[in-house]
Amino acid sequence: MRVLFLYDAAFLEREAELASRLEVGLADEGVRIFRGVPESLVGRSEEHLGSQEIGVPSPGLFAPVRLQATQVLAQLPKSGDDLPVDVIHVFGEPLWALGARLAHKSGAALALEVWKSSQTARAAGLRIGGSGGRAPVLLAPDQALASRLEDAGAQGRVRVTRWGVHAASAPRPILRRDRTIGVVFMISGRDPRASRAALLGAKRLLEHDPDAVLIAEAEAAHKAGLWATAGEASMLRNLSLIDRLEQGRDLLMRADMLLVPEVTGEHRSMLLSAMGSGMLVAAVPDADIDAVGCEGVMRLQAQTEEAWAGLFDGVLRDPDSAERLAAAGWSYVRQQRRASTHIASVLDAYEWMCSGDSVPIGEHLPRQ
């Protein structure tokens, strides 16, 4: 089987580890991977076993989708009348139109990775070859988002391919009294009030540990105004802003806690990585993300400074209970969100798509 992955820059920056695991895992199963990345990123990533890099031109006035598709197809090897690839798997909504065009021209099956709730309506309505064409298969990272897709009208063509990560062999000690506490903020920057409330709530932690380290992604933190808020609250010495935070997970996973103060409906494997490392995760409820609702996550019912301060009071008062909760999160990842299970479910989806069972008879497009 031959599969073309199409990544946009934003997805690849955030989910480089997930993409790499999936490529290597599928290659181990005999899948030949063509890795479509923006032309500006060709040659910048490490080589991956079994994959060949394809440059995807940036869209615009001088590179409409039609021309983009022609240039991408020209880079795929030809073998007689065989399809250049069997499946096109798109990661990143900006490339959905390109994926649909490539599927229409090549006859390959199309899969869209739908990883946030705001994408569900458009994904459910997309058709290959126009409004009368066949629909793509939609891959959801958990059951919650799969249900949203089905509610949007995508019944019968949604596959749950639960994102997974590699978990530590055992949960590690956290919140130890003999070392500085580290807290990571996982934010998008689109809800500044919620993010600032979490930061100000962490002042309660600083009363206990004045040297505690608070970490956030630089661009998102600036969007949310965290730097200014930290300055007003005399917390600048504790706040560290890191560019491309999610690409440096080995260092981050040494922290004690991950805070998720926003309701975004967005799936980020960093959440699973934190749980799998044994970090304590604290989040506001998000109905579109199964992991946030699991027993191993400490949930807040209000996005206020007082609620976050109360959370830190409880954690510092009873660190043993906090550590047991973190261990439950680690167990959830070990049992239900393993990387190997993710890879197997994606491969199963590809085989289902290519078997003909996924599309009613008569809806296959002719090769062009």
Secondary structure as UniProt FT lines:
FT   STRAND          2..7
FT   HELIX           9..14
FT   HELIX           16..28
FT   TURN            29..30
FT   STRAND          32..38
FT   HELIX           39..41
FT   TURN            42..44
FT   TURN            49..50
FT   STRAND          51..56
FT   TURN            61..62
FT   HELIX           65..74
FT   TURN            80..81
FT   STRAND          87..91
FT   HELIX           93..95
FT   HELIX           96..106
FT   STRAND          109..113
FT   HELIX           117..119
FT   HELIX           120..125
FT   TURN            131..132
FT   STRAND          137..140
FT   HELIX           143..151
FT   TURN            152..153
FT   TURN            155..156
FT   STRAND          158..160
FT   TURN            177..178
FT   STRAND          182..185
FT   HELIX           192..201
FT   HELIX           203..208
FT   TURN            210..211
FT   STRAND          213..217
FT   HELIX           218..224
FT   HELIX           226..232
FT   TURN            233..234
FT   HELIX           236..238
FT   STRAND          239..242
FT   TURN            243..244
FT   HELIX           245..247
FT   HELIX           249..252
FT   TURN            253..254
FT   STRAND          257..260
FT   HELIX           269..277
FT   STRAND          280..283
FT   TURN            287..288
FT   HELIX           290..293
FT   TURN            295..296
FT   STRAND          297..299
FT   HELIX           305..317
FT   HELIX           319..336
FT   HELIX           339..354
FT   TURN            355..358
FT   TURN            361..362
//
